[in-house]
Amino acid sequence: MTQEQAISWLQQVGGALYHSRRSQAGHAAWVAVVRTPWTGPRRGKLIIAMGSTMQEAAAAAEDQWQKFWQDPSDALH
């Protein structure tokens, strides 16, 4: 996933991307946050995915999103 694809996917699903400041050790973290839609009587779930790059965080969130849509009744428990 490229940076453009990560941003585009997050925009499509109404997600957000956050970046931590670098620590003294030089490490930074990226966090992608996405809410799944309501499915019938069930409220949406919040997906929080982290990565060392924007692409890793977005890809991890997308993986969880895809798992949710494969079986919304069982996913993300």
C-alpha positions in Angstrom: 0.0 0.0 0.0 1.4 3.4 -1.0 0.9 6.6 1.1 -1.7 7.7 -1.5 -3.6 4.5 -1.2 -3.5 4.6 2.6 -4.9 8.1 2.7 -7.5 7.4 0.0 -8.7 4.2 1.8 -9.0 6.0 5.2 -10.9 8.9 3.5 -13.3 6.4 1.8 -14.2 4.7 5.2 -14.2 7.9 7.2 -11.0 7.0 9.1 -8.3 9.1 10.6 -4.6 8.8 10.8 -2.4 10.0 13.8 1.3 10.3 14.2 3.3 10.4 17.4 6.2 12.6 17.9 9.6 10.9 17.7 11.0 9.9 21.0 14.6 10.4 21.9 15.4 7.0 20.6 14.0 8.1 17.2 10.9 5.9 17.2 7.6 7.1 15.9 4.2 5.4 15.7 1.3 5.8 13.3 -2.2 5.0 14.4 -5.1 4.5 12.0 -8.6 4.7 13.6 -11.7 3.5 11.7 -15.3 3.0 12.9 -17.3 0.2 11.3 -20.9 1.0 10.4 -23.8 -0.3 12.4 -25.0 -3.7 11.3 -28.6 -4.2 12.1 -29.1 -3.8 15.9 -25.3 -3.9 16.5 -23.4 -0.7 17.0 -20.3 -0.1 15.0 -16.9 -1.2 16.3 -13.8 1.0 16.6 -10.7 -0.3 14.8 -7.4 1.0 16.2 -4.4 -0.2 14.3 -0.8 0.8 14.8 2.3 0.6 12.7 5.8 2.1 12.4 4.7 3.7 9.0 1.5 5.2 7.7 1.2 2.3 5.3 1.6 -0.3 8.1 -1.1 1.3 10.2 -3.5 1.7 7.3 -2.9 -1.8 6.1 -3.5 -3.2 9.6 -6.8 -1.3 9.8 -7.8 -2.4 6.4 -7.1 -6.1 7.3 -9.4 -5.7 10.4 -12.0 -4.0 8.3 -12.0 -6.8 5.7 -12.3 -9.4 8.5 -15.3 -7.5 9.9 -17.1 -7.5 6.5 -16.4 -11.3 6.0 -18.5 -12.0 9.1 -19.9 -8.9 10.9 -21.6 -11.0 13.5 -18.4 -12.6 14.6 -15.6 -10.2 13.8 -13.6 -8.0 16.2 -14.8 -9.7 19.4 
